Amino acid sequence: MPAASFVDRVVLHVAAGHGGHGVASVKREKFKPLGGPDGGNGGKGGSVILRVDPQATTLLDYHHHPHQTSGNGKPGAGDERNGADGADLVLPVPPGTVVKDATGHVVVDLVAAGQEHVIACGGRGGLGNRALASPRRRAPGFALLGEPGDALDVVLELKSLADVALIGFPSAGKSSLVSVLSAARPKIADYPFTTLVPNLGVVTAGEMRFTIADVPGLIPGAHLGRGLGLEFLRHVERCSVLAHVIDCATLEPGRDPLTDLDVIEEELAAYVPDADLGGRPLAERTRVIILNKADVTEARELAEMVKPDLEQRGYEVHIVSAVAHIGLTELTYALGRLVTAARADFAEIVPPRIVLRPRAVDDSGFVIRREATPDGPAYRVVGERPTRWVRQTDFANDEAVGYLADRLGRLGVEEALVKAGAVAGDTVLIGAADDAVVFDWEPTLISGAELLGQRGSDLRLSESQRATRDEKRESAHDRYVARQATQSDLEAERRAGHWATARDETDED
């Protein structure tokens, strides 16, 4: 694979979709101008999901397109019509992708095919006034706003998933070994740093199958980033067997098999693997020494001479030639044996137990923090629910603000503020420092809607104020009887001479 098409580290800017707003609507029909609230809910925003795709081999797409955004939720509508949910965005990543946050902490390690992780959650849709209606609040004149989706930066690092890593100086013959041991066809040339990207191959040793990785060459100072440095060592972290490929035919001054081995071991010992992945230090991995280029007479003699010294150090040594296919069968079965033993050791590792800690019964879900500001003390309300409620509130609607006050009161925020020492007129902030809503606190929040009666009520929708047909007929009969009685009394008073009409005065004339 050309170096231009291989990228193993990218910074990804992801933004999940916003939730759709709820709608405040009133049902209107012929002969029924006020049929009650019927505003629908907003749709949920789409999430950004990372999914392991075995066919993916690089992060190149995200190098060219680092900004990824999912769909927004649609707003609700009248007649109880809910808005459509935003579409999720699924991003395929290669196996072995490590996801880190902006601070460098590992969020998730994606290794298994089909494994998924929601990296950014879509915002919740706002409730319409139909969903907000209740026996006490029969006619809400407001709706809740949709929540914004998560927006964050993450770092994707690709670390090769291989059982065996071929390590060594540039041009030691690692790519040639991979090409003859497997079906991989990496670029091979006689100049340093021919290999710029990891090359993976599958090796078969009898019934045993394992993967082998040819990673870029190592030079002194690689753990500090020299040469391909960290890019090389990153792809060795997951390998359980490290195979030193030593060039016995090199003509460079100061180079010999023992010196090359010592230099490489120093680099492996100095490199610190990612502790969040639970990997062992590279110096503790299984080792095997491969003395390459035995097809050259001088190289063969040198390999035979240093082999006893290497075995005295405790290494298993193989003399091979990738060009002449010398010693490859023995090497293949030896690597298979070491991989089998390493897999057995790995299988004995007990994964950590997942401990579920439910919220305590006396947990209010928020805390009050007193902060000193140039204008005096301020009180910050920190909690998931208060922050979410503030985001959902339309502050241009007095009734919506009153509803927020009711929710905060039921949660116990006002009582907690009083205990913290807040008094009327103090500054109260709800939410994170970079996205907080500021209030001049009053112990009881009264909105303009309170002057109209109970919040969310409408006398026209009250069943107790609507008379039945029989009640209307009885009321009309009572009014008729009262009118007849009044007319009889007036007629009796007229005849008694207490008062006279214009017609009576005319008759007297």
FIFI-330415 format. One line per field, with one value per residue (C-alpha): residue number from 1; residue in one letter; y, z, x. Coordinates in pm, whole numbers, plus 50000, padded with zeros to 5 digits. Example, Ala and Ser with C-alpha at 12.3 -4.5 7.8 and 13.67 -1.06 7.14 Angstrom:
<rs>
resi 1,2
resn A,S
c2 49550,49894
c3 50780,50714
c1 51230,51367
</rs>
This chain:
<rs>
resi 1,2,3,4,5,6,7,8,9,10,11,12,13,14,15,16,17,18,19,20,21,22,23,24,25,26,27,28,29,30,31,32,33,34,35,36,37,38,39,40,41,42,43,44,45,46,47,48,49,50,51,52,53,54,55,56,57,58,59,60,61,62,63,64,65,66,67,68,69,70,71,72,73,74,75,76,77,78,79,80,81,82,83,84,85,86,87,88,89,90,91,92,93,94,95,96,97,98,99,100,101,102,103,104,105,106,107,108,109,110,111,112,113,114,115,116,117,118,119,120,121,122,123,124,125,126,127,128,129,130,131,132,133,134,135,136,137,138,139,140,141,142,143,144,145,146,147,148,149,150,151,152,153,154,155,156,157,158,159,160,161,162,163,164,165,166,167,168,169,170,171,172,173,174,175,176,177,178,179,180,181,182,183,184,185,186,187,188,189,190,191,192,193,194,195,196,197,198,199,200,201,202,203,204,205,206,207,208,209,210,211,212,213,214,215,216,217,218,219,220,221,222,223,224,225,226,227,228,229,230,231,232,233,234,235,236,237,238,239,240,241,242,243,244,245,246,247,248,249,250,251,252,253,254,255,256,257,258,259,260,261,262,263,264,265,266,267,268,269,270,271,272,273,274,275,276,277,278,279,280,281,282,283,284,285,286,287,288,289,290,291,292,293,294,295,296,297,298,299,300,301,302,303,304,305,306,307,308,309,310,311,312,313,314,315,316,317,318,319,320,321,322,323,324,325,326,327,328,329,330,331,332,333,334,335,336,337,338,339,340,341,342,343,344,345,346,347,348,349,350,351,352,353,354,355,356,357,358,359,360,361,362,363,364,365,366,367,368,369,370,371,372,373,374,375,376,377,378,379,380,381,382,383,384,385,386,387,388,389,390,391,392,393,394,395,396,397,398,399,400,401,402,403,404,405,406,407,408,409,410,411,412,413,414,415,416,417,418,419,420,421,422,423,424,425,426,427,428,429,430,431,432,433,434,435,436,437,438,439,440,441,442,443,444,445,446,447,448,449,450,451,452,453,454,455,456,457,458,459,460,461,462,463,464,465,466,467,468,469,470,471,472,473,474,475,476,477,478,479,480,481,482,483,484,485,486,487,488,489,490,491,492,493,494,495,496,497,498,499,500,501,502,503,504,505,506,507,508,509
resn M,P,A,A,S,F,V,D,R,V,V,L,H,V,A,A,G,H,G,G,H,G,V,A,S,V,K,R,E,K,F,K,P,L,G,G,P,D,G,G,N,G,G,K,G,G,S,V,I,L,R,V,D,P,Q,A,T,T,L,L,D,Y,H,H,H,P,H,Q,T,S,G,N,G,K,P,G,A,G,D,E,R,N,G,A,D,G,A,D,L,V,L,P,V,P,P,G,T,V,V,K,D,A,T,G,H,V,V,V,D,L,V,A,A,G,Q,E,H,V,I,A,C,G,G,R,G,G,L,G,N,R,A,L,A,S,P,R,R,R,A,P,G,F,A,L,L,G,E,P,G,D,A,L,D,V,V,L,E,L,K,S,L,A,D,V,A,L,I,G,F,P,S,A,G,K,S,S,L,V,S,V,L,S,A,A,R,P,K,I,A,D,Y,P,F,T,T,L,V,P,N,L,G,V,V,T,A,G,E,M,R,F,T,I,A,D,V,P,G,L,I,P,G,A,H,L,G,R,G,L,G,L,E,F,L,R,H,V,E,R,C,S,V,L,A,H,V,I,D,C,A,T,L,E,P,G,R,D,P,L,T,D,L,D,V,I,E,E,E,L,A,A,Y,V,P,D,A,D,L,G,G,R,P,L,A,E,R,T,R,V,I,I,L,N,K,A,D,V,T,E,A,R,E,L,A,E,M,V,K,P,D,L,E,Q,R,G,Y,E,V,H,I,V,S,A,V,A,H,I,G,L,T,E,L,T,Y,A,L,G,R,L,V,T,A,A,R,A,D,F,A,E,I,V,P,P,R,I,V,L,R,P,R,A,V,D,D,S,G,F,V,I,R,R,E,A,T,P,D,G,P,A,Y,R,V,V,G,E,R,P,T,R,W,V,R,Q,T,D,F,A,N,D,E,A,V,G,Y,L,A,D,R,L,G,R,L,G,V,E,E,A,L,V,K,A,G,A,V,A,G,D,T,V,L,I,G,A,A,D,D,A,V,V,F,D,W,E,P,T,L,I,S,G,A,E,L,L,G,Q,R,G,S,D,L,R,L,S,E,S,Q,R,A,T,R,D,E,K,R,E,S,A,H,D,R,Y,V,A,R,Q,A,T,Q,S,D,L,E,A,E,R,R,A,G,H,W,A,T,A,R,D,E,T,D,E,D
c2 50000,50336,50565,50836,50606,50500,50719,50575,50883,51156,51418,51387,51667,51509,51682,51495,51627,51864,51757,51911,52165,52077,52275,52462,52417,52417,52188,52380,52220,52342,52427,52349,52642,52529,52153,52134,52119,51905,52010,51722,51641,51716,51433,51305,51419,51161,51015,50963,50594,50430,50075,49830,49729,49447,49580,49916,49936,50305,50629,50817,50920,51104,51267,51435,51489,51546,51713,51465,51563,51359,51471,51701,51603,51764,51989,51868,51991,52037,51755,51556,51499,51422,51531,51273,51159,51267,51005,50842,50873,50546,50582,50262,50223,49949,49683,49800,50161,50332,50630,50897,51221,51562,51501,51174,50932,50618,50626,50287,50026,49895,49555,49312,49310,49483,49641,49980,50280,50592,50868,51158,51130,51318,51572,51489,51625,51883,51794,51953,52106,51791,51585,51858,51859,51709,51721,52024,52185,52136,52401,52457,52759,52657,52369,52254,52320,52042,51978,52033,51724,51643,51815,51711,51632,51278,51123,50800,50591,50271,50004,49692,49369,49106,48812,48855,49180,49178,49447,49558,49816,49947,49710,49411,49200,49221,49287,48999,48763,48869,48817,48457,48357,48489,48612,48977,49166,49469,49699,49566,49764,49794,50144,50242,50307,50127,50023,50328,50160,49835,49529,49245,48886,48559,48265,47898,47651,47319,47376,47692,48030,48360,48711,48868,49239,49400,49744,50034,50011,50117,50349,50479,50739,50600,50619,50995,51019,50995,50844,50682,50648,50646,50550,50225,50149,50214,49913,49683,49742,49470,49201,48915,48789,49018,48876,49056,49046,49110,49177,48965,49095,49467,49663,49970,50063,49994,49739,49376,49138,49185,49563,49582,49368,49585,49907,49772,49637,49978,50140,49882,49927,50307,50305,50334,50159,50299,50200,50250,49952,49721,49621,49482,49671,49575,49445,49170,49026,48690,48725,48529,48617,48581,48606,48692,48683,48346,48303,48526,48321,48583,48641,48269,48243,48545,48402,48069,48252,48474,48215,48056,48399,48483,48148,48206,48522,48305,48378,48127,48182,48095,48138,48203,48350,48506,48508,48143,48015,47874,47782,47924,47607,47574,47946,47924,47639,47801,48125,47925,47752,48082,48242,47946,47982,48359,48318,48069,48318,48592,48370,48333,48706,48772,49081,49338,49307,49563,49719,49895,50168,50293,50645,50684,50738,51072,51196,51513,51504,51843,52038,52407,52568,52912,53118,53454,53711,54084,54165,53955,53592,53373,53032,52771,52485,52183,51879,51692,51758,52132,52188,51994,52177,52515,52414,52309,52637,52910,53220,53437,53260,53363,53045,52834,53024,52961,52591,52587,52748,52477,52201,52353,52403,52041,51927,52125,52383,52683,52511,52418,52777,52906,52654,52763,53122,53276,53576,53762,53936,53705,53573,53210,53020,52691,52485,52453,52752,52803,52761,52874,53065,53353,53455,53729,53492,53549,53288,53260,53316,53476,53516,53720,53408,53376,53685,53500,53218,52879,52814,52603,52640,52775,52812,52743,52391,52321,52048,52184,52509,52340,52272,51968,51991,51916,52176,52434,52349,52374,52705,52846,52734,52901,53225,53208,53151,53436,53669,53581,53641,53978,54084,53983,54188,54490,54463,54444,54752,54945,54865,54972,55312,55295,55396,55455,55404,55662,55482,55515,55890,55925,55739,55979,56283
c3 50000,49905,50191,50050,50100,50455,50757,51108,51318,51268,51475,51412,51480,51537,51595,51666,51540,51741,51866,51700,51888,52025,51906,52097,51901,51973,51792,51595,51421,51289,51577,51814,51802,52108,52113,52342,52287,51997,51946,51855,51988,51809,51666,51823,51671,51495,51672,51541,51564,51508,51370,51305,50940,50854,50498,50617,50644,50690,50835,50513,50457,50789,50716,50413,50579,50951,51017,51051,51139,51175,51090,51300,51431,51268,51468,51566,51413,51502,51509,51737,51458,51591,51403,51229,51402,51254,51067,51253,51098,51098,51044,50951,51112,51079,51348,51608,51618,51954,52028,52265,52389,52364,52688,52564,52771,52594,52530,52362,52193,51878,51784,51701,51365,51393,51729,51769,51994,52004,52014,52007,52117,51938,52129,52268,52093,52276,52404,52243,52448,52397,52591,52855,52924,53252,53474,53651,53333,53073,52820,52806,52595,52543,52426,52508,52283,52141,52303,52113,52020,52150,51974,52053,51912,51928,51820,51619,51631,51432,51603,51396,51513,51454,51648,51534,51465,51255,51396,51297,51121,50779,50489,50722,50501,50696,50389,50204,50490,50493,50117,50136,50457,50348,50047,50125,49858,50019,49831,49841,49754,49862,50012,50373,50475,50175,50405,50511,50628,50816,50599,50737,50619,50725,50786,50799,51003,50977,51134,51303,51146,51272,51143,51093,51057,50873,51028,50929,51017,51353,51417,51739,51906,51764,52105,52085,51739,51522,51180,51167,51544,51723,51406,51408,51777,51786,51561,51786,52102,52031,51907,52149,51978,51867,51600,51566,51201,51189,50869,50876,50538,50614,50518,50728,50977,51341,51255,51369,51491,51862,51837,51628,51885,52177,52002,51921,52273,52417,52200,52300,52669,52643,52471,52707,52572,52635,52991,52929,52691,52955,52738,52884,52833,52509,52700,52848,52518,52380,52167,51875,51675,51295,51138,50778,50441,50500,50121,50136,50236,50470,50628,50685,50858,51077,51173,51273,51483,51683,51724,52040,52202,52135,52268,52586,52637,52633,52281,52029,51711,51347,51051,50734,50388,50242,49894,49889,50111,50367,50711,50645,50733,51072,51136,51045,51288,51560,51531,51537,51858,52026,51919,52056,52393,52394,52315,52601,52842,52716,52757,53128,53184,53368,53236,53500,53657,53564,53879,53858,54115,54123,54239,54613,54732,54888,54576,54462,54119,54151,54368,54456,54427,54566,54348,54413,54134,54107,54146,54459,54534,54268,54303,54029,54000,53853,53753,53448,53491,53574,53282,53045,53162,53103,52749,52680,52799,52566,52772,52541,52675,53027,53082,52981,53232,53500,53412,53456,53797,53894,53789,53974,54281,54283,54243,54553,54391,54572,54908,54838,54739,55065,55262,55065,55178,54868,54916,54682,54405,54408,54080,54005,53716,53581,53353,53261,53282,52905,52847,53161,53197,53445,53672,53928,54178,54356,54604,54409,54035,53913,53545,53363,53302,53678,53668,53442,53685,53737,53483,53192,53271,53053,53185,52841,52860,53212,53210,53535,53355,53066,53140,53008,52794,53088,53299,53023,52988,53363,53375,53094,53272,53594,53409,53245,53580,53739,53454,53485,53859,53811,53557,53792,54074,53853,53730,54088,54189,53885,53968,54328,54197,54306,53959,53619,53260,52981,52855,53195,53203,52851,52957,53249,53020
c1 50000,50155,50244,50017,49715,49799,49720,49730,49655,49394,49215,48842,48594,48252,47919,47598,47265,47049,46709,46404,46194,45853,45551,45280,44958,44584,44343,44079,43779,43446,43211,43502,43742,43942,43989,44292,44668,44792,45156,45389,45736,46062,46270,46591,46920,47136,47440,47794,47891,48230,48204,48488,48502,48750,48771,48906,49284,49356,49220,49288,48923,48914,49249,49091,48750,48810,48473,48187,47828,47509,47155,46939,46598,46294,46059,45714,45390,45026,44772,45010,45263,45610,45920,46141,46460,46792,46994,47283,47628,47824,48199,48386,48729,48994,49036,49284,49166,49215,48990,49124,48975,49139,49332,49484,49273,49154,48779,48746,48964,48795,48935,48651,48473,48136,48217,48046,48083,47866,48125,47875,47511,47237,47030,46689,46386,46175,45829,45526,45245,45036,45293,45321,44946,44829,44519,44670,44806,44536,44637,45015,45094,45457,45676,46028,46325,46540,46876,47201,47398,47746,48035,48391,48734,48872,49200,49194,49511,49552,49762,49817,49655,49925,50065,50425,50611,50928,51154,51500,51712,51607,51685,51729,51501,51175,50959,51125,51042,50678,50656,50785,50607,50265,50072,50149,50341,50509,50745,51101,51415,51779,51761,51676,51315,51170,50885,50689,50369,50292,50237,50025,50033,49870,50106,50003,50208,50029,49687,49807,49734,49872,49934,50272,50349,50638,50666,50894,51263,51400,51694,51853,51632,51307,51137,51193,51040,51351,51304,50963,50998,50666,50481,50681,50656,50281,50224,50428,50222,49965,50206,50274,50591,50874,51107,51441,51545,51922,52111,52427,52545,52551,52862,52784,53061,52986,52715,52721,52446,52513,52533,52216,52032,52148,52042,51697,51647,51734,51468,51207,51288,51266,50926,50629,50317,49972,49886,49513,49518,49662,49958,50278,50605,50775,51077,50857,50735,50849,51165,51307,51621,51625,51972,51887,52069,52236,52260,52570,52875,53024,52685,52636,52972,52897,52558,52708,52966,52724,52447,52601,52641,52278,52159,52358,52150,51840,51717,51587,51791,51711,51943,51742,51755,51443,51598,51718,51431,51672,51535,51188,50994,51161,51107,50737,50666,50874,50676,50351,50461,50549,50222,50024,50196,50141,49771,49735,49893,49664,49357,49438,49404,49079,48899,48810,48467,48208,48069,47733,47686,47327,47260,47208,46853,46950,47130,46954,47115,47284,47526,47556,47899,47971,48204,48365,48325,48417,48047,48007,47928,47770,47610,47649,47401,47581,47377,47257,46886,46900,47135,46912,46599,46761,46859,46501,46347,46230,46308,46098,45788,45686,45490,45792,46006,45746,45743,46123,46081,45831,46071,46365,46148,46034,46396,46491,46717,46565,46591,46954,47034,46891,47101,47410,47354,47198,46972,46738,46928,47232,47367,47278,47433,47301,47521,47887,48119,48131,47758,47579,47251,47266,46975,46925,46775,46448,46324,45999,46003,45680,45620,45359,45157,45098,44879,44638,44573,44728,45006,44891,44518,44237,43882,43746,43890,43766,43502,43353,43250,43069,42700,42514,42198,41969,42147,42106,41732,41680,41868,41654,41333,41450,41516,41170,40997,41196,41103,40731,40742,40909,40650,40364,40513,40554,40196,40063,40264,40135,39778,39834,39944,40304,40416,40256,40357,40327,40018,39846,39914,39765,39450,39398,39416
</rs>
